[in-house]
């Protein structure tokens, strides 16, 4: 396959992203083909963890190691 068809962020995973909200937004926007993803609201779960509800329909929080994960 030509390199022209390989995504720029190939090999970059959610848990590799810097644990900041701007970094998460930039990553999700890239993964969404450049369509801006934004935070709709932030809630605190029962354990006190901040959960960010995003415009792509998913919620994200940092795990115990400070890495981003999808919250189901």
Secondary structure as UniProt FT lines:
FT   HELIX           3..5
FT   TURN            8..11
FT   HELIX           14..16
FT   HELIX           21..31
FT   TURN            32..34
FT   STRAND          39..44
FT   TURN            46..47
FT   STRAND          50..54
FT   TURN            55..56
FT   STRAND          59..62
FT   TURN            64..65
FT   STRAND          68..71
//
